[in-house]
Amino acid sequence: MQKIFAVLFLALFAVSAVESSRRSRLFQKYFKKFYKNYDFIPENIEVRWYKGMRLDHFTYSCRIMWNNTYYQPGGPIFFYTGNEGAVSTFEVATGMMFDLAPMFNASIIFAEHRFYGATQPFGNQSYANLANVGYLTSEQALADYAELLTELKRDNNQFGKTFHRDSQVISFGGSYGGMLSAWFRQKYPHIVKGAWAGSAPLIYMHDGGVDPGAFDNITSRTYVENGCNRFILANAWNAVLNLSSTDSGRAWLNNNPVFKLDPRTPINNQTDGWNLNAYMREAIEYMAMVDYPYPTGFLEPLPGWPVTVACGYMNATGESFSDQDLVTAVANAANVYYNYNQNANFTWCIDFNICGDQGTGGLGDDALGWPWQECSEIIMAMCASGGANDVFWSECGDNIYDTLKQGCVSIFGSMKWTTANWNIDAVKTLYGYDLSGSSNLILTQGHLDPWSGGGYKVDQTNTARGIYVMEIPGSAHHLDLRQPNTCDPNTVVNARYQNSNFQIVQILKCWVDVNCNTNPTISPLPTLSIPNVECKDRIGEYPWGQTDALKSSTAPNVKTTVTVPIATSSAVPAVPTSSEAHMATSSAAPAVRTSSVAPVATSSVAPAIQTSSIAPIAGSSSQSPESHSSTSNSPTNTTSSGSSTASTLPPSSTPTNPPTTTSSGFSIFSFFSTIFVLLCTII
């Protein structure tokens, strides 16, 4: 009996670690593979250090980067609230700040978040123990930013450059950086005049009223609205488990025409099947986050509208598919993410413990930063529910917070972490979920972005207090804060600026104008249309082609549809990635976008997946490439249709008992050691 309890305990311990890792990976994204040295310093930015930053009882140095090219005395300060990663990684992907600075005569300042990048209060001992890492909190980071801005306005300051005491400060940030930006305005309204927070999941914490399954619900919606057959996505996971449970199925998975497995991670049992499921799921979820209209290279080199391209492999109608058909479809879609440039030598290494994560970038020295924040104050409950909620499997269990606690023990147990370090209501207490006491906030959400479920809704707009909540159709994760591009949907362009009405740019103008006493009113966004043009970054082209015609609610819809049959080939059309930096070169990409009202696939309910609370999920880490190669028009996807039989996969197969550990032995510590800096801000 004792052995049984021991096995059950270890199983619960493993799944807690796995699920906590998945949430961290989803929130830590982008950037780190952009440069071989992810702390690359762009040429157009100057690095300075604020010496003497207080860490409660003594001081340390905080790194900042600034560009004062456009600054004129009396102009505002555009202040980026650095988040979980090296601050340089955010500068290259926050083009909007640079595009607006000339017209505002603004200074641009990026401040690095304590315990990330080069800003390590205790040097290489910053993560050595709880006594040190305990100073890593959002509250302390905001206090750092407030002290920094106060110093910058002080005469004879250490930087040798004094900003006028009346210079207005506008904070910018996306994702966690957006959370910080909004909280900065709320906590320090005497220092920050207003905040533009893109894709900030401000209420995705305990008692915030957000369903734990919101992320995967929106992920599923994004695929279905782009023409994917929901039945294919919802049943592919069981198909993998079926195939991994038989000799003939495993033989096919280990030698199929769609993907090549790394020799170190063959599929020998159903546990390996779970690893394959998690590997493909990562691709599906990440593409939903970065479903941008032009080629990008944050996580992996991707085409414009990657979800549309992926759905080209998963749009066959009906429900009569063999297990091989279903796996072929989703695997081809995953190849859009993992191997869009058709590297013939690329292999799928599906066991995270052996190979690390192929889906995101390498580690920094701050790998424990975001896990610590999730185990102390920013505690997010996220999980898939399956069924009608999403196309994945049910994994929430009876109490998601107990699962999260076990994950924290697995990471920080060696440091003597206990629930005394866990403040589940920290965000609610420190910042609150009620905007009634707030003012001057621009909160944007992308309709396509899975993180939008954790943000405020448009009915929270309160013009009288300067609170503007916008859900932007056709927009993914804080696209509105990126460098404007000719392929941006009209809704994104309109949200930024509308000639004869007050949109975001006009709101910013009011905030920095001491004579503006009436809050602007925003206008409804137009009907979504997608430009069918060559994709180029619009650097210094304010107002980015916006005209009064774009205000029309009957704007022409120029979307096109890409249709690709279920394929057997592992090759996916190649396309170079475009520049993501604000100094980017021009690029081109096709308008490969299906209608936002694409027909819903046959089955609307995901089947019961063969699972248990101990099913291992492959791990991964974070951040991604930001390649700046020029782009060309993406070739038409032409692949041969895969073989299928007339067999019909039942909604759910008889579950088998999944193993409690991976074949290689599930290492909790090694699994989590790669959950690094959540570079989740502005991509």
C-alpha positions as CSV (number, residue, x, y, z in Angstrom):
1,M,0.0,0.0,0.0
2,Q,2.9,2.4,0.9
3,K,4.4,1.8,-2.6
4,I,1.1,2.6,-4.2
5,F,0.8,5.9,-2.3
6,A,4.4,6.7,-3.2
7,V,3.8,6.1,-6.9
8,L,0.6,8.3,-6.8
9,F,2.5,11.1,-5.0
10,L,5.3,11.0,-7.5
11,A,2.8,11.0,-10.3
12,L,1.0,14.1,-8.9
13,F,4.3,15.7,-8.4
14,A,5.2,15.2,-12.0
15,V,2.0,16.5,-13.5
16,S,2.2,19.6,-11.3
17,A,5.6,20.4,-12.6
18,V,4.6,19.7,-16.2
19,E,1.5,21.9,-16.1
20,S,3.3,24.7,-14.4
21,S,6.0,24.5,-17.0
22,R,3.5,24.8,-19.8
23,R,2.0,27.9,-18.4
24,S,5.4,29.5,-17.9
25,R,6.4,28.6,-21.5
26,L,3.3,30.2,-22.9
27,F,3.9,33.4,-21.1
28,Q,7.6,33.5,-21.8
29,K,8.1,34.0,-25.4
30,Y,9.8,35.7,-28.3
31,F,13.2,37.3,-28.8
32,K,15.9,35.0,-27.4
33,K,16.8,33.4,-30.7
34,F,16.9,36.7,-32.6
35,Y,20.6,37.0,-31.8
36,K,23.1,34.4,-30.9
37,N,23.7,36.7,-27.9
38,Y,20.2,37.5,-26.8
39,D,21.4,40.5,-25.0
40,F,22.4,42.2,-28.2
41,I,22.6,46.0,-28.0
42,P,21.1,47.8,-31.0
43,E,23.2,50.5,-32.6
44,N,20.6,53.2,-32.2
45,I,20.3,52.9,-28.4
46,E,22.6,54.1,-25.7
47,V,23.2,52.0,-22.6
48,R,23.4,53.7,-19.2
49,W,23.4,52.4,-15.6
50,Y,21.5,53.9,-12.7
51,K,23.9,53.4,-9.8
52,G,22.6,53.3,-6.3
53,M,19.2,51.8,-7.0
54,R,17.8,50.7,-3.6
55,L,17.2,47.1,-2.8
56,D,15.5,47.7,0.5
57,H,18.5,48.1,2.8
58,F,21.3,48.7,0.3
59,T,21.8,49.6,-3.4
60,Y,22.6,48.1,-6.7
61,S,22.9,49.2,-10.3
62,C,20.0,49.1,-12.8
63,R,20.6,49.1,-16.6
64,I,18.6,51.4,-18.9
65,M,18.8,52.1,-22.6
66,W,17.7,55.4,-24.2
67,N,17.5,57.2,-27.4
68,N,17.3,61.0,-27.2
69,T,17.6,61.7,-30.9
70,Y,14.1,63.3,-31.1
71,Y,14.0,64.8,-27.6
72,Q,13.4,68.5,-27.2
73,P,13.2,70.2,-23.8
74,G,9.7,70.1,-22.6
75,G,8.9,66.9,-24.6
76,P,7.6,63.8,-22.9
77,I,9.4,60.7,-21.9
78,F,8.2,57.5,-23.5
79,F,9.1,54.9,-20.9
80,Y,9.2,51.2,-21.5
81,T,8.5,49.2,-18.3
82,G,11.0,46.4,-18.8
83,N,9.8,42.9,-18.1
84,E,11.1,39.4,-17.8
85,G,14.2,39.5,-19.9
86,A,17.1,41.5,-21.2
87,V,15.8,45.0,-22.0
88,S,17.6,45.0,-25.4
89,T,15.2,42.4,-26.6
90,F,12.2,44.6,-26.2
91,E,13.8,47.7,-27.9
92,V,14.1,45.9,-31.2
93,A,10.4,45.0,-31.3
94,T,8.7,48.2,-30.0
95,G,8.7,50.1,-33.2
96,M,5.7,52.2,-32.3
97,M,7.6,54.2,-29.6
98,F,10.2,55.1,-32.2
99,D,7.7,56.0,-34.8
100,L,5.8,58.4,-32.5
101,A,8.8,60.0,-30.8
102,P,9.6,62.6,-33.5
103,M,6.1,64.2,-33.6
104,F,6.1,64.3,-29.7
105,N,9.7,65.5,-29.4
106,A,10.0,62.6,-27.0
107,S,12.8,60.8,-25.2
108,I,12.7,57.0,-25.4
109,I,13.8,55.1,-22.3
110,F,13.8,51.4,-21.7
111,A,14.4,50.3,-18.1
112,E,15.5,46.7,-17.3
113,H,13.5,44.7,-14.8
114,R,15.4,43.7,-11.7
115,F,16.8,40.2,-11.8
116,Y,16.6,40.0,-15.6
117,G,19.2,40.5,-18.3
118,A,22.3,42.3,-16.9
119,T,20.4,43.8,-13.9
120,Q,21.3,41.2,-11.3
121,P,21.3,42.8,-7.8
122,F,23.4,40.0,-6.3
123,G,25.4,39.2,-9.4
124,N,25.6,35.5,-10.1
125,Q,24.1,34.8,-6.7
126,S,20.8,36.5,-7.5
127,Y,19.0,33.2,-7.7
128,A,21.1,31.4,-5.1
129,N,18.6,31.4,-2.3
130,L,15.2,32.7,-1.3
131,A,16.7,35.6,0.7
132,N,18.1,37.0,-2.6
133,V,15.4,36.1,-5.1
134,G,12.7,37.3,-2.7
135,Y,13.5,40.8,-3.9
136,L,12.2,39.9,-7.3
137,T,8.6,41.3,-7.3
138,S,6.6,43.5,-9.6
139,E,6.1,45.9,-6.7
140,Q,9.9,46.3,-6.2
141,A,10.4,46.7,-10.0
142,L,7.8,49.5,-10.2
143,A,9.5,51.2,-7.3
144,D,12.8,51.0,-9.2
145,Y,11.1,52.7,-12.2
146,A,9.7,55.4,-10.1
147,E,13.0,56.1,-8.4
148,L,14.8,56.1,-11.8
149,L,12.4,58.7,-13.3
150,T,12.7,60.9,-10.2
151,E,16.5,60.8,-10.6
152,L,16.3,61.7,-14.3
153,K,14.3,64.9,-13.3
154,R,16.8,65.9,-10.6
155,D,19.4,68.6,-11.2
156,N,23.0,67.4,-11.5
157,N,21.9,63.8,-11.6
158,Q,24.3,60.9,-12.2
159,F,23.4,60.7,-15.9
160,G,24.5,64.2,-16.7
161,K,21.1,64.8,-18.4
162,T,18.2,66.4,-16.6
163,F,14.7,66.2,-17.9
164,H,12.3,69.0,-17.1
165,R,10.3,68.4,-13.9
166,D,7.1,68.9,-15.9
167,S,8.0,66.5,-18.7
168,Q,5.1,64.1,-18.9
169,V,5.8,60.4,-18.7
170,I,3.9,57.9,-20.9
171,S,4.6,54.2,-20.0
172,F,4.5,51.5,-22.7
173,G,4.5,47.7,-22.4
174,G,3.1,44.5,-23.8
175,S,2.1,41.3,-22.1
176,Y,3.8,41.2,-18.6
177,G,5.4,44.6,-19.6
178,G,1.8,45.8,-20.3
179,M,0.7,44.7,-16.9
180,L,3.6,46.6,-15.4
181,S,2.8,49.7,-17.5
182,A,-0.8,49.7,-16.3
183,W,0.2,49.1,-12.7
184,F,2.8,51.8,-12.9
185,R,0.1,54.4,-13.8
186,Q,-2.1,53.0,-11.0
187,K,0.5,53.0,-8.3
188,Y,2.4,56.2,-9.3
189,P,-0.1,58.6,-11.0
190,H,2.0,61.5,-9.9
191,I,4.9,60.2,-11.9
192,V,3.2,58.6,-14.9
193,K,0.6,60.5,-16.9
194,G,-0.8,57.6,-18.8
195,A,-0.1,54.0,-19.9
196,W,-0.4,52.1,-23.2
197,A,-0.6,48.4,-22.2
198,G,-0.9,45.9,-25.0
199,S,-2.2,42.4,-24.5
200,A,-1.8,42.6,-20.8
201,P,-3.6,39.7,-18.9
202,L,-4.3,41.9,-15.9
203,I,-7.0,39.8,-14.4
204,Y,-5.7,36.2,-15.2
205,M,-4.9,35.7,-11.5
206,H,-6.9,34.4,-8.5
207,D,-10.4,35.8,-8.2
208,G,-9.9,37.8,-11.4
209,G,-13.0,36.1,-12.9
210,V,-11.2,34.4,-15.8
211,D,-11.8,30.8,-16.6
212,P,-8.6,28.7,-16.5
213,G,-9.5,27.4,-20.0
214,A,-9.7,30.8,-21.6
215,F,-6.3,30.7,-23.3
216,D,-7.0,27.4,-25.1
217,N,-10.6,28.3,-25.8
218,I,-9.4,31.4,-27.8
219,T,-6.6,29.3,-29.4
220,S,-9.2,26.9,-30.6
221,R,-11.5,29.7,-31.8
222,T,-8.6,31.3,-33.8
223,Y,-8.0,28.0,-35.7
224,V,-11.7,27.2,-36.3
225,E,-12.3,30.8,-37.6
226,N,-9.5,30.3,-40.0
227,G,-11.1,27.3,-41.6
228,C,-9.6,24.4,-39.6
229,N,-11.8,21.3,-39.2
230,R,-12.3,21.2,-35.4
231,F,-12.7,17.5,-35.5
232,I,-9.2,17.0,-36.9
233,L,-7.5,19.0,-34.2
234,A,-9.7,17.6,-31.4
235,N,-9.2,13.9,-32.4
236,A,-5.5,14.0,-33.4
237,W,-4.3,13.6,-29.8
238,N,-6.2,10.3,-29.3
239,A,-5.0,9.2,-32.7
240,V,-1.4,9.6,-31.4
241,L,-2.2,7.6,-28.3
242,N,-3.8,4.9,-30.3
243,L,-0.8,4.6,-32.7
244,S,1.7,4.7,-29.8
245,S,-0.1,1.8,-28.2
246,T,0.5,-0.8,-31.0
247,D,3.6,-2.2,-32.7
248,S,2.3,-1.2,-36.1
249,G,1.3,2.3,-35.0
250,R,4.7,2.9,-33.3
251,A,6.4,1.7,-36.5
252,W,4.5,4.3,-38.5
253,L,5.2,7.1,-36.0
254,N,8.9,6.3,-36.0
255,N,9.1,6.2,-39.8
256,N,6.5,8.3,-41.5
257,P,6.6,10.8,-44.4
258,V,5.6,13.9,-42.4
259,F,8.3,14.3,-39.7
260,K,11.6,12.6,-38.7
261,L,12.1,11.9,-35.0
262,D,15.4,12.6,-33.4
263,P,17.2,9.2,-32.9
264,R,17.3,10.0,-29.2
265,T,13.6,10.2,-28.8
266,P,11.9,7.4,-30.6
267,I,8.3,6.5,-29.7
268,N,8.4,3.2,-27.8
269,N,5.3,3.5,-25.7
270,Q,2.3,5.7,-24.9
271,T,4.3,8.0,-22.7
272,D,6.3,8.9,-25.8
273,G,3.0,9.5,-27.5
274,W,2.1,12.1,-24.9
275,N,5.5,13.8,-25.6
276,L,4.6,13.9,-29.2
277,N,1.2,15.4,-28.4
278,A,2.7,18.1,-26.3
279,Y,5.3,18.9,-29.0
280,M,2.6,19.4,-31.6
281,R,0.4,21.3,-29.2
282,E,3.2,23.8,-28.5
283,A,3.3,24.6,-32.2
284,I,-0.5,25.1,-32.4
285,E,-0.6,27.4,-29.3
286,Y,2.4,29.5,-30.3
287,M,1.2,30.1,-33.8
288,A,-2.1,31.5,-32.4
289,M,-0.1,34.0,-30.3
290,V,2.0,35.2,-33.2
291,D,-0.6,35.1,-35.9
292,Y,0.8,38.2,-37.6
293,P,0.0,39.4,-41.2
294,Y,3.7,39.4,-42.3
295,P,6.5,36.9,-41.9
296,T,8.2,37.0,-38.5
297,G,10.9,35.1,-36.7
298,F,10.3,35.4,-33.0
299,L,9.8,31.9,-31.9
300,E,10.6,30.3,-35.2
301,P,10.7,31.6,-38.8
302,L,7.0,31.8,-39.8
303,P,5.0,33.0,-42.8
304,G,2.5,35.8,-42.6
305,W,-0.8,34.6,-41.1
306,P,0.7,31.2,-39.9
307,V,-2.6,29.9,-38.5
308,T,-4.2,30.2,-42.0
309,V,-1.2,28.4,-43.5
310,A,-1.5,25.7,-40.8
311,C,-5.2,25.3,-41.3
312,G,-4.5,24.6,-45.0
313,Y,-3.4,21.1,-43.7
314,M,-6.4,20.7,-41.4
315,N,-9.4,21.8,-43.4
316,A,-10.6,18.5,-44.9
317,T,-14.3,18.2,-44.2
318,G,-16.1,15.4,-42.4
319,E,-15.1,13.0,-39.7
320,S,-13.9,9.9,-41.5
321,F,-10.2,9.8,-41.0
322,S,-7.8,7.2,-40.0
323,D,-5.4,7.7,-37.1
324,Q,-2.6,8.2,-39.6
325,D,-4.7,10.9,-41.4
326,L,-5.3,12.8,-38.3
327,V,-1.7,12.8,-37.1
328,T,-0.5,13.6,-40.6
329,A,-2.7,16.7,-40.7
330,V,-1.7,18.1,-37.4
331,A,2.0,17.2,-37.9
332,N,2.0,19.1,-41.2
333,A,0.5,22.0,-39.4
334,A,3.2,21.8,-36.7
335,N,5.8,21.8,-39.4
336,V,4.7,25.2,-40.4
337,Y,6.0,26.3,-37.0
338,Y,9.0,24.1,-36.5
339,N,10.4,23.8,-40.0
340,Y,8.8,26.3,-42.4
341,N,12.0,26.8,-44.2
342,Q,12.3,23.1,-45.1
343,N,15.5,22.1,-43.4
344,A,15.9,18.6,-44.7
345,N,18.0,17.6,-41.7
346,F,15.5,18.9,-39.1
347,T,14.3,16.3,-36.6
348,W,11.6,16.4,-34.0
349,C,13.1,15.9,-30.6
350,I,10.0,15.3,-28.5
351,D,11.5,14.5,-25.1
352,F,12.3,17.8,-23.4
353,N,14.5,16.2,-20.8
354,I,16.8,14.9,-23.5
355,C,16.9,17.8,-26.0
356,G,15.6,20.9,-24.3
357,D,13.0,22.8,-26.2
358,Q,13.2,23.2,-30.0
359,G,10.2,25.6,-30.1
360,T,11.9,28.5,-28.4
361,G,15.2,30.1,-27.7
362,G,18.0,29.3,-25.4
363,L,18.4,30.2,-21.8
364,G,19.7,33.3,-20.1
365,D,21.1,33.4,-16.6
366,D,17.7,34.5,-15.3
367,A,16.0,31.2,-16.0
368,L,14.3,31.0,-12.7
369,G,13.0,34.6,-12.8
370,W,9.5,34.0,-14.2
371,P,8.9,30.7,-12.3
372,W,9.7,32.6,-9.1
373,Q,7.2,35.3,-9.9
374,E,4.6,32.7,-10.6
375,C,5.4,31.0,-7.3
376,S,5.2,34.2,-5.3
377,E,2.9,36.9,-6.6
378,I,1.8,36.5,-10.2
379,I,0.0,33.2,-9.9
380,M,-2.0,32.3,-13.0
381,A,-4.3,29.3,-13.2
382,M,-4.3,28.1,-16.8
383,C,-5.3,24.7,-18.2
384,A,-7.1,23.1,-21.1
385,S,-10.6,21.7,-20.4
386,G,-11.2,19.8,-23.7
387,G,-14.8,19.1,-24.7
388,A,-16.7,22.2,-25.9
389,N,-14.1,24.6,-24.5
390,D,-11.1,23.7,-26.6
391,V,-9.5,21.2,-29.0
392,F,-7.1,19.8,-26.4
393,W,-7.4,17.3,-23.6
394,S,-8.8,17.9,-20.1
395,E,-6.0,18.6,-17.7
396,C,-7.3,21.0,-15.0
397,G,-7.9,18.4,-12.3
398,D,-9.9,19.1,-9.2
399,N,-7.8,22.0,-8.0
400,I,-5.5,23.8,-10.4
401,Y,-3.9,25.7,-7.5
402,D,-2.8,22.6,-5.8
403,T,-1.1,21.6,-9.0
404,L,0.6,24.9,-9.2
405,K,1.9,24.6,-5.7
406,Q,3.4,21.2,-6.4
407,G,5.2,22.7,-9.4
408,C,6.7,25.4,-7.2
409,V,7.9,22.8,-4.8
410,S,9.6,21.0,-7.7
411,I,11.4,24.1,-8.7
412,F,12.2,25.8,-5.4
413,G,12.0,23.0,-2.9
414,S,15.7,22.9,-2.6
415,M,15.6,26.5,-1.5
416,K,13.1,25.6,1.2
417,W,10.1,27.2,-0.7
418,T,6.9,26.8,1.2
419,T,3.4,28.1,0.8
420,A,4.4,31.0,3.0
421,N,6.2,32.3,-0.1
422,W,3.0,32.0,-2.1
423,N,0.7,35.0,-2.1
424,I,-2.2,33.9,-4.2
425,D,-3.9,37.3,-3.8
426,A,-0.9,39.5,-4.3
427,V,-2.1,41.1,-7.5
428,K,-5.6,41.6,-6.2
429,T,-4.2,43.3,-3.1
430,L,-1.5,45.3,-4.7
431,Y,-3.3,46.5,-7.8
432,G,-6.9,45.2,-7.7
433,Y,-9.1,44.1,-10.5
434,D,-11.5,47.1,-10.3
435,L,-10.7,50.0,-12.6
436,S,-13.0,52.4,-10.8
437,G,-10.1,54.1,-9.1
438,S,-7.9,54.2,-12.2
439,S,-7.4,56.7,-15.0
440,N,-5.5,57.3,-18.2
441,L,-5.1,53.7,-19.4
442,I,-5.1,52.4,-23.0
443,L,-5.7,48.6,-22.8
444,T,-5.6,46.9,-26.1
445,Q,-6.3,43.2,-26.8
446,G,-6.0,41.3,-30.1
447,H,-9.0,39.2,-31.0
448,L,-6.7,36.5,-32.3
449,D,-4.5,36.5,-29.2
450,P,-5.1,33.7,-26.7
451,W,-3.9,36.0,-23.9
452,S,-6.8,38.4,-24.6
453,G,-9.0,36.2,-22.4
454,G,-7.0,37.5,-19.4
455,G,-7.6,41.1,-20.1
456,Y,-10.4,43.6,-19.5
457,K,-13.3,43.8,-21.9
458,V,-14.5,46.8,-24.0
459,D,-17.4,47.4,-21.7
460,Q,-14.9,48.6,-19.1
461,T,-14.1,51.7,-21.2
462,N,-14.8,54.9,-19.2
463,T,-14.0,58.0,-21.2
464,A,-14.6,60.3,-18.3
465,R,-11.6,58.8,-16.5
466,G,-9.6,58.2,-19.6
467,I,-9.8,54.4,-19.6
468,Y,-10.0,52.9,-23.1
469,V,-10.3,49.2,-23.7
470,M,-10.1,48.0,-27.3
471,E,-10.4,44.5,-28.7
472,I,-8.9,44.7,-32.2
473,P,-10.1,42.3,-34.8
474,G,-7.4,40.7,-36.9
475,S,-4.7,41.4,-34.2
476,A,-2.6,38.9,-32.4
477,H,-0.3,39.5,-29.3
478,H,0.2,43.3,-29.0
479,L,0.5,43.8,-32.7
480,D,-0.6,47.4,-32.1
481,L,2.7,48.2,-30.4
482,R,4.9,46.8,-33.1
483,Q,6.5,48.7,-36.0
484,P,3.6,49.7,-38.4
485,N,3.6,47.6,-41.6
486,T,1.8,47.9,-44.9
487,C,0.1,44.5,-44.2
488,D,-1.4,45.6,-40.9
489,P,-5.1,45.1,-40.9
490,N,-7.2,48.2,-41.2
491,T,-8.4,47.7,-37.7
492,V,-4.9,47.9,-36.2
493,V,-4.1,51.0,-38.2
494,N,-7.4,52.6,-37.2
495,A,-6.9,51.8,-33.6
496,R,-3.6,53.7,-33.6
497,Y,-4.9,56.7,-35.5
498,Q,-8.0,57.9,-37.3
499,N,-7.8,61.2,-39.1
500,S,-10.9,63.1,-37.8
501,N,-11.5,61.1,-34.6
502,F,-9.6,60.5,-31.4
503,Q,-7.9,57.1,-31.4
504,I,-4.7,56.1,-29.5
505,V,-2.4,58.7,-30.9
506,Q,-4.8,61.4,-30.2
507,I,-5.2,60.2,-26.6
508,L,-1.5,60.4,-26.1
509,K,-1.5,63.9,-27.5
510,C,-4.1,64.9,-24.9
511,W,-2.1,63.3,-22.1
512,V,1.0,65.3,-22.8
513,D,-0.9,68.6,-23.5
514,V,-1.4,70.5,-20.2
515,N,-4.2,72.4,-21.9
516,C,-6.2,69.3,-22.8
517,N,-8.9,69.2,-20.2
518,T,-11.4,66.9,-22.0
519,N,-10.7,63.2,-22.5
520,P,-10.9,62.2,-26.2
521,T,-13.6,59.7,-27.2
522,I,-12.6,56.7,-29.3
523,S,-14.6,55.6,-32.3
524,P,-15.7,52.0,-33.2
525,L,-13.2,50.1,-35.3
526,P,-14.1,49.5,-38.9
527,T,-15.1,46.2,-40.4
528,L,-12.0,44.0,-40.8
529,S,-10.2,44.0,-44.1
530,I,-6.7,42.7,-44.9
531,P,-4.4,44.5,-47.3
532,N,-3.3,42.5,-50.3
533,V,0.0,44.3,-50.8
534,E,3.7,43.8,-50.4
535,C,4.6,43.8,-46.7
536,K,6.9,46.6,-45.7
537,D,7.7,48.2,-42.4
538,R,6.4,51.8,-42.4
539,I,9.2,53.6,-40.7
540,G,8.5,57.2,-40.0
541,E,5.4,57.2,-42.2
542,Y,2.8,58.5,-39.6
543,P,-0.2,58.2,-40.0
544,W,0.7,55.0,-41.9
545,G,-1.6,55.4,-44.8
546,Q,-4.7,56.1,-42.7
547,T,-7.4,58.0,-44.4
548,D,-11.0,58.9,-43.6
549,A,-12.1,56.2,-46.0
550,L,-11.0,53.6,-43.4
551,K,-13.6,54.8,-41.0
552,S,-16.3,53.3,-43.2
553,S,-18.1,50.3,-41.6
554,T,-18.3,48.9,-45.1
555,A,-14.6,48.9,-45.9
556,P,-13.8,46.4,-48.7
557,N,-12.8,43.0,-47.5
558,V,-9.8,41.9,-49.5
559,K,-9.0,38.7,-47.7
560,T,-8.0,35.6,-49.7
561,T,-8.1,32.0,-48.7
562,V,-5.4,29.4,-48.7
563,T,-6.5,25.8,-49.1
564,V,-4.1,23.0,-48.7
565,P,-5.1,19.3,-48.6
566,I,-4.0,17.0,-45.8
567,A,-0.4,16.3,-46.8
568,T,2.0,13.4,-46.5
569,S,5.1,15.5,-47.3
570,S,7.1,16.8,-44.5
571,A,8.2,19.7,-46.6
572,V,6.6,23.1,-46.0
573,P,7.1,26.0,-48.4
574,A,10.0,28.2,-47.4
575,V,9.8,31.9,-46.8
576,P,12.5,34.1,-45.3
577,T,11.7,36.0,-42.1
578,S,11.2,39.7,-42.1
579,S,12.8,42.3,-40.0
580,E,11.2,42.9,-36.6
581,A,13.3,45.8,-35.5
582,H,12.2,49.3,-36.0
583,M,15.1,49.8,-38.4
584,A,13.9,46.9,-40.5
585,T,14.3,46.4,-44.2
586,S,11.2,46.0,-46.3
587,S,9.6,42.6,-46.8
588,A,6.9,41.0,-48.8
589,A,4.3,38.5,-47.9
590,P,1.0,37.3,-49.4
591,A,-2.3,38.1,-48.0
592,V,-3.1,34.5,-47.0
593,R,-6.0,35.0,-44.7
594,T,-9.3,33.3,-44.4
595,S,-12.4,35.1,-43.3
596,S,-12.9,35.7,-39.6
597,V,-16.2,34.0,-40.1
598,A,-14.9,30.8,-41.7
599,P,-17.3,27.9,-41.3
600,V,-17.0,25.9,-38.1
601,A,-15.9,22.4,-38.7
602,T,-18.1,19.4,-38.3
603,S,-17.6,18.6,-34.7
604,S,-17.8,21.4,-32.1
605,V,-17.0,19.3,-29.1
606,A,-13.5,17.9,-28.4
607,P,-13.6,14.2,-27.5
608,A,-12.5,12.8,-24.2
609,I,-8.7,12.2,-24.6
610,Q,-7.0,9.2,-23.2
611,T,-5.5,10.9,-20.2
612,S,-5.0,10.9,-16.6
613,S,-3.7,13.4,-14.1
614,I,-0.2,12.0,-14.5
615,A,0.1,12.2,-18.3
616,P,3.5,13.8,-19.0
617,I,3.5,16.9,-21.2
618,A,6.7,17.8,-23.0
619,G,8.4,20.8,-21.6
620,S,9.8,23.8,-23.3
621,S,11.4,27.1,-22.5
622,S,11.0,30.5,-24.1
623,Q,11.9,33.3,-26.3
624,S,12.6,33.2,-29.9
625,P,14.3,34.4,-33.0
626,E,13.8,37.8,-34.5
627,S,15.5,37.3,-37.9
628,H,15.9,40.3,-40.0
629,S,16.2,38.8,-43.5
630,S,14.3,40.3,-46.3
631,T,11.2,38.5,-47.4
632,S,9.6,37.5,-50.6
633,N,6.1,36.4,-51.5
634,S,5.3,33.1,-50.0
635,P,4.8,30.3,-52.6
636,T,1.5,28.6,-53.0
637,N,1.3,25.5,-50.8
638,T,1.0,22.5,-53.0
639,T,1.2,19.1,-51.4
640,S,-0.1,15.7,-52.2
641,S,-3.1,14.6,-50.3
642,G,-2.5,12.0,-47.6
643,S,-3.8,8.5,-47.7
644,S,-6.9,8.0,-45.7
645,T,-9.1,5.1,-45.0
646,A,-12.8,5.0,-44.6
647,S,-12.5,4.2,-40.9
648,T,-14.1,6.6,-38.5
649,L,-12.3,7.5,-35.3
650,P,-14.7,7.3,-32.4
651,P,-15.0,10.4,-30.3
652,S,-12.9,8.8,-27.6
653,S,-11.2,5.5,-27.5
654,T,-11.0,3.2,-24.5
655,P,-8.4,4.8,-22.3
656,T,-5.3,2.9,-21.4
657,N,-3.2,3.5,-18.3
658,P,-0.6,6.1,-19.2
659,P,2.8,5.6,-17.5
660,T,3.7,7.9,-14.6
661,T,7.1,8.8,-15.9
662,T,8.7,9.3,-19.3
663,S,10.8,6.5,-20.6
664,S,13.9,8.5,-19.9
665,G,12.8,9.2,-16.3
666,F,11.0,12.4,-15.6
667,S,13.4,14.9,-14.1
668,I,11.5,17.7,-12.4
669,F,14.5,19.9,-11.8
670,S,15.9,19.6,-15.3
671,F,12.4,20.1,-16.7
672,F,12.0,23.4,-14.9
673,S,15.6,24.6,-15.2
674,T,14.8,25.7,-18.7
675,I,11.8,27.8,-17.9
676,F,13.7,31.0,-18.4
677,V,13.0,34.6,-18.5
678,L,9.6,35.4,-19.6
679,L,10.5,37.7,-22.4
680,C,6.9,38.2,-22.9
681,T,6.5,41.7,-23.9
682,I,6.5,43.3,-27.0
683,I,7.3,41.2,-29.9
